[in-house]
Amino acid sequence: MYKWAPIENSLCLGIKRPNEEELNDSSDSKRECPINPDLIKKEIKEDDDEAGSSEEVWLKGFGLYSDDVTQQSNPPNAADISLNAFAEAVLESNMDFQCPVDQNGTSVFDVDKPFQPFAELVPPQCFGNRKLRFQSAWYADFPWLHYIPQLKAVLCFTCGKAETMGLLGSSRRRDSVFTALGFSNWKKARDKFGSHQKSKSHEFATWKLMHALQNQKREAALEQQRKVRQAIPNACLNKLISSLRFLIHRGHTFQSHELIEESLFELLKFLGQDSEMFRYWLTTNQNFTSPEIQYELIGLMSHEIISLITKDVNQGSVYYSVIINSINNADNHQLSLCLRYLDADMQPQEEFIGFVDPMEETGTFAANLILDLLDRHSLPVDLLRGVAFESTAFSSQCYIESCALLKQKQPLAMFVHCGMPSGSILARDCSHASHIFQQTLYSLNDLCKLFSKSTKYKFLLSEMALNPASETKQLCSSEWSVNLPLINTIIQHYGLIIQGLGEMETDLGVSGVQSHFLLQVFVEGNTLVCLLIMRSIMESLNILNMNLEDQNMLMSSTLLNHHYPETKEDFFRNEYFKVLEAAISQLESKFHQQGFIDYCHLEDVLLCAGKGGESDSVIEEKLAILSKYPEFNVRMLKVQLEMFAHKNSYSSLSEAVSLYKSVSPEVKEFFGELGKFLKRLLVIPVGTNENEQGCSPFQRLRTLLKFTTTETRSSDVAVCYVNETRLDNLCLETVAHSFVHGI
């Protein structure tokens, strides 16, 4: 059993002085041993080039040091104070010292109080037949004794603690026997203990340690006052941030500035109904509800969300891809950026990270902004393995320039188009080949926008809503709303639509004029015929084979001789062929890319290696694509592909990934090159998507909010709104701390 002496007793080292004339271990009358200020004064004066000058100031504050000037004003006995009287007031807090740990391990003084075991547990000293034992009574006379079992000796807890905390300045203020070597001569123990207790080094360590304890107590009191003083503002600021987060969830921050301020003000008033403190804080800090503060808080939340996304990218996936989409506004255009990476389960994840606003309509400027955004979020360009452009971005004027610069910065990245382009975008581009089809589809798009503003007829649009199983949502209303479900709805309710346009024609204003124009278009029979033909084409687009060789063969007859039709059947047949050929041309231009060709070759290697589908020379030729990537060992990859295909049967990339994920970790480690090859194929965003919207998460986001094309959407607001789950899990205290102290 061991006993631990309280730290208060260990610090009050001058409380008792041993009776040197007494040789037995019995208790004697204890006398208080006052501190000798002359010794401390002499010690400090000897250290002129040390930081001891500040110690004189400290000692003066306690009346332990006085110069010639202060001697005249202060009585000489002012310094003759008892250490016990001073220590008892200071040590009542029972605060623990903060002691650093040695580099080689835990310090012997890295404890809160001296280690003082029973005397029977201390090994005796043997001198022939004579044994000298440690005496437990010494603990009472010298409470600073600190027994070290490794040394089988005692140290001075006060001196050692002060030295460990860096409180002792020069080497002359150290007694190496009682701070490092240890004392174990029990025969002369009482004499040596008494001499050390009266030494100036011990007295100096005592005062320095007490001074450090008092500073800790003072700092703790100030910290407690600061916490109490900041508790109310912190709670109110957290309420403000949570209110702003709620408005982002509801989409109110996308509305006009007046509505933002009104919504926030009403919500804060509701939260302050049962909190007088919160209402008072709002009235005295009205600038916190200003739009500038709101946008700053939203920016901090956006920054925190993107930091979490990039952390997941850097931890869960070695490589990543970038998906770029262009959003055209009335005056300018914005680029939306998404990251595609693989999680721990090899599932592709797409995360929206914000908008890029090019100041110039050039691909070079846009590419530099994209690279700058990746660099600001600690995403190395060296790990970029894929760059995908959405349908709208693919047809942008700056697409070629952007590709050239990004390819120059990262030649290892594959440049592809993001999956199958939506049928609605293809139908819009194909309609330009025929004036009558173009007029029909654009009139249908205007009808969709007109009915979306009508409370009576907007129920028709709900029937052509997107797949409810999808968990994505759209940030803004798309500029182009025509898709296959909409065409089917229009054909099914054609008569009801004409009736609705007739009723809306009588309205005053812009809606009445638009209804009148659309009514004239829909009452014509050509419009219904064009819708039937376009439905057939869009149904074909949904099942059209993406094989590039077949597309090349279909392009053999792209031109038709112009002639005038003799019948209506010939006219619509020619128009149908024009649109169909335009669709084929659009597919050819969007998919005849080197990135897709390389990707198809790598897929062929995965599906044919080891199965006899292709010769070894062909497989090696296709695998040569990976020779420029430093992370691949092409020769070992070919061997692992053949071994894996020999033991397993699969016919697609998803089946191969499922088989690879089902094996044990040891087998995965054996097929290391195969695992990197599968991840390389998964991280490239070329997967087909049957949804009529684009593949980028931003383009597939759905909401009931309606936006005009004249708005320049805020990147920070969009990041918070899109990443709704991450916004829910966001630590509001972190955002508040960043707002108060800066990032």
C-alpha positions in Angstrom: 0.0 0.0 0.0 1.1 3.5 -0.8 0.1 6.9 0.5 0.2 10.2 -1.4 1.0 13.4 0.5 -1.2 16.3 -0.4 0.4 18.8 -2.8 -0.3 21.6 -0.3 2.0 20.0 2.2 4.7 19.4 -0.4 4.8 23.0 -1.3 4.9 24.3 2.3 8.5 23.2 2.6 9.4 25.7 5.3 6.6 24.9 7.6 8.8 22.7 9.9 12.5 22.5 10.6 14.0 19.4 12.1 15.7 19.4 15.5 19.2 18.6 14.5 20.2 17.6 18.1 17.6 14.8 18.2 18.7 11.5 16.6 15.6 9.4 17.0 12.6 9.5 14.6 10.1 10.6 17.2 8.1 13.8 16.5 9.5 17.0 17.9 8.1 20.5 18.3 7.9 22.1 14.9 9.0 25.6 14.4 8.1 27.8 11.5 11.1 28.6 9.3 10.8 32.0 7.7 12.2 32.7 4.2 15.4 34.6 4.1 14.9 37.5 1.6 18.6 38.4 1.7 19.5 35.1 0.1 16.9 35.5 -2.6 18.1 39.1 -3.2 21.7 38.0 -3.5 20.9 35.1 -5.8 18.9 37.3 -8.2 21.6 40.0 -8.3 24.2 37.4 -9.4 22.2 36.6 -12.5 22.4 39.9 -14.4 22.2 38.4 -17.9 19.4 36.1 -17.0 15.6 36.8 -17.0 16.1 37.3 -13.2 15.5 41.1 -13.5 11.8 40.3 -13.8 12.0 38.1 -10.7 13.0 41.1 -8.6 9.9 42.9 -9.6 7.9 39.8 -8.6 9.6 39.5 -5.2 9.0 43.2 -4.6 5.3 42.6 -5.1 5.3 40.1 -2.2 7.6 42.2 0.0 10.4 39.7 -0.2 12.9 42.1 -1.9 13.6 45.7 -1.4 16.3 48.1 -2.7 17.7 51.2 -1.0 14.7 53.3 -1.9 12.1 50.9 -0.7 14.0 50.2 2.5 13.4 53.7 3.6 9.7 53.6 3.1 9.0 50.0 4.2 9.9 48.6 7.6 12.7 46.0 7.6 10.4 43.3 9.1 8.0 43.5 6.2 9.8 40.8 4.4 10.0 38.5 7.4 6.8 36.7 6.6 5.9 33.1 7.3 5.8 30.8 4.3 2.9 28.9 5.9 0.7 31.9 6.2 1.3 32.7 2.5 1.0 29.2 1.2 -2.3 28.3 3.0 -4.1 31.1 1.2 -2.7 30.3 -2.2 -3.1 26.5 -2.0 -6.7 26.4 -1.0 -7.8 26.0 -4.6 -6.1 22.6 -4.9 -5.2 23.3 -8.5 -3.0 20.9 -10.4 0.3 22.0 -11.9 0.7 21.7 -15.6 4.0 19.9 -16.0 5.5 19.1 -19.4 6.5 15.6 -20.3 10.1 14.8 -21.1 11.1 13.8 -24.6 12.4 10.4 -23.5 9.2 9.5 -21.6 7.1 10.5 -18.6 8.9 12.7 -16.1 9.2 11.4 -12.5 7.7 14.8 -11.5 4.8 14.5 -13.8 2.4 13.9 -10.9 0.2 16.0 -8.8 1.8 15.2 -5.4 4.9 13.5 -4.0 5.0 9.7 -4.0 5.4 8.7 -0.3 5.1 4.9 0.3 5.2 3.3 3.7 8.7 3.0 5.1 8.4 -0.8 5.2 8.2 -0.8 1.4 11.4 1.1 1.0 14.4 -1.2 0.7 16.9 -0.8 3.6 20.6 -0.1 3.3 22.8 -3.0 4.4 26.3 -2.4 5.9 27.4 -5.8 6.9 25.0 -7.0 9.6 23.6 -3.5 10.1 20.5 -2.3 8.3 19.4 1.3 8.0 15.7 1.9 7.2 13.8 4.8 5.9 11.6 6.5 8.5 8.0 7.4 7.9 8.3 10.3 10.3 10.4 12.1 7.8 7.4 12.7 5.7 5.9 14.9 8.3 9.1 17.0 8.8 9.9 17.2 5.1 6.7 16.9 3.1 8.6 17.5 -0.1 10.2 14.1 -0.1 9.4 12.2 -3.3 10.4 8.5 -3.4 11.5 7.1 -6.8 11.4 3.2 -6.9 13.6 3.1 -9.9 16.4 5.0 -8.1 15.6 3.6 -4.7 16.2 7.1 -3.5 14.3 10.3 -2.7 14.1 13.5 -4.6 12.8 17.0 -3.7 9.3 17.3 -5.3 9.4 21.1 -5.0 12.7 21.6 -6.8 12.1 18.9 -9.3 8.6 20.2 -10.2 10.0 23.8 -10.5 12.8 22.6 -12.8 10.5 20.5 -14.9 8.2 23.5 -15.4 11.1 25.6 -16.4 10.9 28.0 -13.5 14.5 27.8 -12.4 16.8 30.1 -14.4 20.5 29.2 -13.9 22.3 26.0 -13.0 23.3 27.4 -9.6 19.7 27.1 -8.5 19.7 23.4 -8.9 20.7 20.7 -6.5 21.3 17.7 -8.7 21.2 15.3 -5.8 17.6 16.1 -5.0 16.5 16.8 -8.6 18.1 14.0 -10.7 20.5 11.7 -8.9 18.5 11.0 -5.8 19.5 10.7 -2.1 19.6 7.3 -0.4 22.0 7.6 2.5 19.5 7.0 5.4 22.3 7.5 8.0 22.6 11.2 7.2 19.1 11.6 5.9 17.8 14.1 8.5 20.9 16.3 8.3 20.9 16.4 4.5 17.1 16.9 4.4 17.4 19.9 6.7 20.3 21.4 4.9 18.5 21.1 1.6 15.3 22.6 3.0 17.2 25.7 4.3 19.2 26.1 1.1 18.6 29.1 -1.1 17.9 26.9 -4.2 15.1 25.2 -2.3 13.7 28.5 -1.1 13.8 30.0 -4.6 12.1 26.9 -6.1 9.4 27.2 -3.4 8.6 30.8 -4.2 8.7 30.3 -8.0 6.4 27.3 -7.7 4.0 29.2 -5.5 4.1 32.2 -7.9 3.3 29.8 -10.8 0.4 28.4 -8.8 -0.9 31.8 -8.1 -0.7 32.7 -11.8 -2.6 29.6 -12.7 -5.3 30.5 -10.2 -5.5 34.0 -11.5 -5.6 32.8 -15.1 -8.3 30.3 -14.3 -10.4 33.0 -12.6 -10.0 35.3 -15.6 -10.9 32.4 -17.9 -14.0 31.7 -15.9 -15.1 35.3 -16.0 -14.5 35.4 -19.7 -16.7 32.3 -20.2 -19.4 33.7 -18.1 -19.3 37.0 -19.9 -19.3 35.3 -23.4 -21.9 32.7 -22.6 -24.9 34.9 -23.5 -23.5 36.2 -26.8 -22.4 32.7 -27.7 -25.9 31.3 -27.1 -27.5 34.2 -29.1 -25.1 33.8 -31.9 -25.7 30.1 -32.1 -29.5 30.9 -32.3 -28.8 33.3 -35.2 -26.7 30.7 -37.1 -29.3 28.0 -36.5 -32.0 30.3 -37.8 -30.0 31.1 -40.9 -29.5 27.4 -41.4 -33.2 26.8 -41.2 -33.8 29.5 -43.9 -31.3 27.8 -46.1 -33.2 24.5 -45.8 -36.4 26.2 -46.7 -34.8 28.0 -49.6 -35.7 31.5 -48.3 -32.1 32.7 -48.8 -32.6 32.3 -52.6 -35.4 34.9 -52.6 -35.1 38.7 -52.8 -33.1 40.6 -50.2 -36.2 42.1 -48.6 -37.7 38.6 -48.2 -34.5 37.3 -46.6 -34.5 40.1 -44.0 -38.2 39.7 -43.4 -38.0 35.9 -42.9 -35.0 36.1 -40.6 -36.5 38.9 -38.6 -39.8 37.1 -38.1 -38.0 33.8 -37.2 -35.8 35.6 -34.6 -38.8 37.3 -33.1 -40.5 33.9 -32.7 -37.4 32.4 -31.1 -37.2 35.4 -28.7 -40.7 35.0 -27.4 -39.6 33.0 -24.3 -36.2 34.5 -24.0 -35.9 38.0 -22.7 -32.1 37.7 -22.9 -32.2 36.9 -26.6 -34.6 39.8 -27.3 -32.3 42.2 -25.5 -29.3 40.9 -27.4 -31.1 41.5 -30.7 -32.0 45.0 -29.9 -28.5 45.9 -28.8 -26.7 44.1 -31.7 -28.9 44.9 -34.7 -25.9 44.7 -37.1 -25.8 40.9 -36.6 -29.1 40.7 -38.7 -27.7 42.8 -41.6 -27.3 41.1 -45.0 -23.5 41.5 -44.8 -23.4 39.4 -41.6 -25.8 36.9 -43.1 -23.6 36.4 -46.2 -20.5 36.1 -44.0 -22.1 33.4 -41.9 -23.3 31.5 -45.0 -19.8 31.8 -46.4 -18.3 30.3 -43.2 -20.8 27.4 -43.3 -20.0 26.8 -47.0 -16.3 26.8 -46.2 -16.8 24.3 -43.4 -18.9 22.0 -45.6 -16.3 22.1 -48.5 -13.6 21.3 -45.9 -15.5 18.2 -44.8 -16.0 17.2 -48.5 -12.3 17.6 -49.3 -11.4 15.7 -46.2 -13.6 12.8 -47.3 -12.0 12.9 -50.8 -8.5 12.9 -49.4 -9.2 10.1 -46.9 -11.5 7.8 -48.8 -10.2 8.0 -52.4 -6.7 8.3 -53.9 -8.0 9.9 -57.1 -10.9 12.1 -58.0 -12.6 13.6 -61.0 -14.2 17.0 -61.7 -17.6 17.5 -63.4 -18.2 20.8 -65.0 -21.5 22.3 -66.1 -22.3 25.7 -67.6 -25.3 27.7 -66.4 -26.2 30.6 -68.7 -27.7 33.7 -67.2 -29.0 36.8 -69.0 -25.8 38.7 -68.7 -23.2 36.1 -68.0 -22.7 32.4 -67.3 -21.5 30.4 -64.3 -19.7 27.1 -64.1 -20.8 24.6 -61.5 -18.2 22.2 -60.2 -18.7 18.7 -58.7 -16.2 16.3 -57.3 -16.5 12.6 -58.0 -14.6 10.2 -55.8 -14.9 6.7 -54.3 -15.8 6.0 -50.7 -14.5 3.2 -48.6 -17.0 0.8 -50.1 -15.9 1.7 -53.7 -19.2 3.6 -54.3 -18.9 6.6 -56.5 -19.9 9.8 -54.7 -20.6 13.2 -56.4 -20.4 16.3 -54.2 -21.2 19.9 -55.3 -18.4 22.3 -54.3 -19.6 25.6 -55.8 -19.9 28.0 -58.7 -17.1 29.6 -60.7 -17.9 33.1 -62.2 -15.6 33.7 -65.2 -15.0 37.4 -65.7 -14.1 36.8 -69.3 -15.8 34.5 -71.8 -12.7 32.5 -72.5 -11.8 29.0 -71.8 -8.4 29.9 -70.5 -9.9 32.2 -67.8 -12.4 29.5 -66.8 -9.8 26.8 -66.6 -7.6 29.0 -64.4 -10.5 29.6 -62.0 -11.2 25.8 -61.8 -7.5 25.1 -61.0 -7.5 27.9 -58.4 -10.6 26.5 -56.8 -9.1 23.1 -56.5 -5.9 24.5 -55.1 -7.7 26.6 -52.5 -9.5 23.5 -51.2 -6.3 21.5 -51.0 -7.1 19.2 -53.9 -3.9 18.3 -55.7 -4.0 18.5 -59.5 -1.6 15.5 -59.6 -4.5 13.3 -58.3 -7.0 14.5 -60.9 -7.8 11.6 -63.2 -11.0 12.7 -65.0 -12.6 15.8 -66.3 -16.2 15.6 -67.5 -18.4 18.2 -69.1 -22.1 18.3 -68.9 -24.3 18.7 -71.9 -24.6 22.5 -71.7 -20.9 22.9 -70.8 -19.9 20.6 -73.7 -21.5 22.9 -76.3 -19.9 26.0 -74.7 -17.7 28.2 -76.8 -14.8 28.0 -74.3 -14.9 24.2 -74.1 -12.0 23.6 -76.4 -9.8 26.2 -74.7 -10.6 24.8 -71.3 -9.8 21.3 -72.3 -6.5 22.4 -73.8 -5.3 24.2 -70.6 -6.5 21.5 -68.2 -4.9 18.8 -70.4 -1.7 20.8 -70.3 -1.8 21.0 -66.5 -2.8 17.4 -66.0 -2.1 15.1 -69.0 -3.1 12.0 -67.1 -6.8 13.1 -66.8 -9.3 11.6 -69.1 -11.6 14.1 -70.8 -15.1 12.7 -71.3 -18.7 13.7 -71.6 -20.6 12.9 -68.4 -22.7 9.9 -69.3 -25.5 9.7 -71.7 -26.8 13.2 -72.7 -30.4 13.8 -71.7 -33.0 13.2 -74.4 -34.4 16.7 -73.9 -31.1 18.4 -74.7 -30.7 16.3 -77.8 -34.2 16.9 -78.9 -33.7 20.7 -78.6 -30.5 20.6 -80.6 -32.1 18.3 -83.2 -35.1 20.5 -83.7 -32.9 23.2 -85.2 -32.7 21.0 -88.3 -36.5 21.6 -89.0 -38.3 24.9 -88.5 -41.6 23.3 -87.8 -40.1 21.0 -85.1 -38.2 23.9 -83.6 -41.3 26.1 -83.3 -43.2 23.2 -81.7 -40.7 22.3 -79.1 -39.9 25.9 -78.1 -43.7 26.6 -77.9 -44.0 23.6 -75.6 -41.2 24.9 -73.4 -43.0 28.3 -73.2 -46.2 26.5 -72.3 -44.5 24.7 -69.5 -43.2 28.0 -68.0 -46.6 29.6 -68.4 -48.6 26.8 -66.7 -46.1 26.6 -63.9 -47.3 30.1 -62.8 -51.0 29.2 -63.0 -52.6 27.8 -59.8 -55.3 26.2 -61.9 -53.4 24.3 -64.5 -50.0 23.7 -62.9 -51.4 20.3 -61.7 -50.7 19.0 -65.3 -47.0 19.5 -64.7 -47.1 17.2 -61.6 -47.8 14.3 -63.9 -44.6 14.6 -65.7 -42.5 15.1 -62.5 -39.2 13.5 -62.3 -38.6 10.1 -60.8 -39.6 10.4 -57.1 -37.2 7.6 -56.2 -34.3 9.9 -56.9 -33.0 11.7 -53.8 -31.7 14.7 -55.7 -33.3 18.0 -56.1 -32.9 20.9 -58.5 -31.5 24.3 -57.4 -33.2 26.3 -60.1 -35.8 25.8 -62.8 -34.2 24.5 -65.9 -34.1 26.8 -69.0 -35.3 23.8 -71.1 -38.2 21.8 -69.6 -39.2 19.7 -72.6 -38.7 16.0 -72.0 -40.5 12.7 -72.9 -42.9 12.7 -69.9 -43.9 16.3 -70.7 -44.6 15.4 -74.4 -46.7 12.4 -73.3 -48.7 14.6 -70.9 -49.3 17.3 -73.6 -50.6 14.7 -76.0 -52.8 13.1 -73.4 -54.4 16.4 -72.3 -54.2 18.2 -75.6 -57.8 19.4 -75.5 -57.6 20.5 -71.9 -54.5 22.5 -72.7 -56.3 24.3 -75.5 -59.1 25.1 -73.2 -56.7 26.5 -70.6 -55.0 28.7 -73.1 -58.3 30.0 -74.2 -59.2 31.0 -70.6 -55.8 32.5 -69.9 -56.0 34.5 -73.2 -58.4 36.9 -71.6 -56.0 37.9 -68.8 -54.3 41.2 -68.9 -50.6 41.6 -69.1 -47.8 39.4 -70.4 -49.5 36.1 -69.6 -52.5 37.0 -71.7 -50.2 37.8 -74.7 -48.2 34.6 -74.3 -51.4 32.6 -74.0 -52.8 34.1 -77.2 -49.6 33.3 -79.1 -49.4 29.7 -77.8 -53.1 29.1 -78.5 -52.5 30.0 -82.2 -49.7 27.4 -82.3 -51.5 24.6 -80.6 -54.8 24.8 -82.6 -52.8 23.9 -85.7 -52.7 20.3 -86.6 -49.0 20.4 -87.5 -48.2 20.9 -83.8 -49.8 17.6 -82.7 -48.2 15.7 -85.6 -44.8 17.1 -84.6 -45.3 16.0 -81.0 -46.2 12.5 -82.1 -43.1 12.3 -84.3 -40.8 13.9 -81.6 -42.1 11.3 -79.1 -41.1 8.5 -81.4 -37.6 10.1 -81.8 -37.1 10.6 -78.1 -38.2 7.1 -77.3 -35.6 5.9 -79.7 -33.0 8.1 -78.1 -33.6 6.4 -74.8 -32.8 3.0 -76.2 -30.2 4.0 -78.8 -27.1 1.9 -78.6 -24.0 3.9 -77.7 -21.6 1.7 -79.7 -19.2 4.1 -81.5 -18.7 1.8 -84.5 -22.5 1.7 -85.1 -22.6 5.4 -84.8 -20.0 5.8 -87.5 -21.9 3.5 -89.8 -25.1 5.5 -89.3 -23.3 8.7 -90.3 -22.7 7.4 -93.9 -25.8 9.2 -95.2 -25.9 12.5 -93.4 -27.1 14.6 -96.3 -30.3 14.4 -98.2 -31.1 15.9 -101.6 -33.4 18.9 -101.1 -36.7 18.4 -102.9 -40.3 19.7 -102.5 -42.7 17.1 -101.0 -45.7 16.2 -103.1 -47.9 15.1 -100.1 -48.1 15.8 -96.4 -46.8 12.3 -95.8 -43.7 13.0 -97.7 -43.3 16.4 -95.9 -43.4 14.9 -92.4 -41.3 11.9 -93.5 -38.5 14.3 -94.6 -38.8 16.3 -91.5 -38.6 13.2 -89.4 -35.4 12.1 -91.2 -33.9 15.5 -90.7 -34.5 15.4 -87.0 -33.3 11.8 -86.8 -30.1 12.5 -88.6 -29.6 15.6 -86.4 -29.9 13.3 -83.4 -27.3 10.9 -84.8 -25.0 13.9 -85.5 -25.4 15.1 -81.9 -24.5 11.7 -80.6 -21.5 11.5 -82.8 -20.2 14.9 -81.8 -20.7 14.3 -78.1 -19.3 10.7 -77.9 -16.6 10.6 -80.5 -13.9 11.7 -78.0 -10.5 10.2 -77.2 -11.4 9.9 -73.5 -14.4 7.7 -74.3 -12.3 5.6 -76.7 -9.6 5.0 -74.1 -12.3 4.2 -71.5 -13.9 1.6 -73.9 -10.5 0.0 -74.4 -10.0 -0.3 -70.7 -13.4 -1.8 -70.3 -12.7 -4.3 -73.1 -9.5 -5.3 -71.2 -11.5 -5.9 -68.0 -14.2 -8.0 -69.7 -11.9 -9.9 -72.2 -8.7 -10.6 -70.3 -8.3 -14.3 -69.5 -11.5 -15.2 -71.4 -10.1 -15.7 -74.9 -12.2 -12.9 -76.3 -9.2 -11.0 -77.6 -5.6 -11.9 -78.2 -2.8 -11.1 -75.8 -1.3 -8.6 -78.2 -4.5 -6.7 -78.5 -4.9 -6.6 -74.7 -1.4 -5.5 -74.2 -1.9 -2.7 -76.8 -5.0 -1.5 -75.0 -3.3 -1.7 -71.6 -0.5 0.5 -73.0 -2.9 3.4 -72.2 -2.0 2.9 -68.5 1.7 2.9 -69.1 1.8 6.7 -68.6 0.3 6.4 -65.1 2.9 6.0 -62.4 0.6 4.2 -60.1 0.1 1.2 -62.4 2.3 -1.9 -63.0 0.9 -2.9 -66.4 2.6 -6.3 -66.5 1.4 -7.3 -63.0 -2.1 -5.9 -63.8 -2.4 -8.2 -66.9 -1.4 -11.2 -64.8 -3.9 -10.3 -62.0 -6.7 -9.7 -64.6 -6.2 -13.2 -66.1 -6.1 -14.9 -62.6 -9.2 -13.0 -61.4 -11.2 -13.8 -64.6 -10.1 -17.5 -64.4 -11.7 -17.8 -60.9 -14.7 -15.6 -61.4 -17.3 -14.9 -64.1 -18.5 -11.4 -64.8 -19.9 -9.5 -67.8 -19.9 -5.9 -66.6 -17.9 -3.4 -64.5 -20.5 -3.5 -61.7 -20.3 -7.3 -61.5 -16.5 -7.2 -61.4 -16.6 -4.6 -58.6 -19.1 -6.6 -56.6 -16.9 -9.8 -56.9 -13.8 -7.8 -55.8 -15.6 -6.3 -52.8 -16.8 -9.7 -51.7 -13.3 -11.3 -51.3 -11.3 -11.1 -48.1 -8.8 -8.3 -47.3 -5.9 -10.7 -47.9 -7.1 -11.5 -51.4 -7.7 -7.8 -52.1 -4.1 -7.1 -51.1 -3.0 -9.8 -53.5 -5.0 -8.3 -56.3 -3.7 -4.8 -55.6 -3.2 -3.7 -59.2 -6.7 -5.0 -60.1 -8.2 -2.9 -57.3 -6.5 0.2 -58.5 -7.7 -0.6 -62.0 -11.4 -0.9 -60.9 -11.2 2.3 -58.9 -9.7 4.0 -62.0 -12.7 3.0 -64.1 -15.2 3.9 -61.4 -13.9 7.4 -60.7 -14.4 8.5 -64.3 -18.0 9.9 -64.6 -19.1 8.2 -67.8 -22.0 6.1 -66.3 -25.3 6.3 -68.2 -28.2 8.0 -66.6 -31.8 7.5 -67.7 -33.0 10.6 -65.9 -34.0 13.4 -68.3 -31.9 15.9 -66.4 -28.1 16.1 -66.5 -25.8 13.8 -64.6 -24.2 16.5 -62.4 -25.7 16.7 -58.9 -26.3 20.4 -59.3 -28.3 19.9 -62.5 -30.3 17.1 -60.9 -31.3 19.0 -57.8 -35.0 19.5 -57.4 -37.0 22.1 -55.5 -40.2 24.1 -55.8 -38.2 27.4 -56.0 -38.4 29.2 -59.3 -35.6 31.4 -60.5 -35.1 33.8 -63.4 -32.2 33.6 -65.7 -31.0 37.0 -64.7 -29.8 35.9 -61.3 -26.2 35.2 -60.5 -26.5 32.5 -57.9 -24.4 32.6 -54.8 -21.9 29.8 -54.6 -21.9 29.7 -50.8 -25.7 29.6 -50.6 -25.8 26.8 -53.2 -23.1 24.8 -51.4 -25.1 24.9 -48.1 -28.4 24.2 -49.8 -27.2 21.3 -52.0 -25.2 19.6 -49.2 -28.2 19.5 -46.9 -27.1 16.5 -44.8 -23.7 18.0 -44.2 -25.4 21.3 -43.2 -27.5 19.5 -40.6 -24.4 17.9 -39.1 -22.4 21.1 -39.1 -21.0 22.2 -35.8 -22.5 25.6 -35.1 -19.9 26.3 -32.4 -17.2 26.0 -35.0 -18.9 28.4 -37.3 -19.4 30.9 -34.5 -15.8 30.6 -33.4 -14.6 31.2 -37.0 -17.0 34.2 -37.2 -15.7 35.8 -34.0 -12.0 35.0 -34.3 -11.6 34.6 -38.1 -10.7 31.6 -40.1 
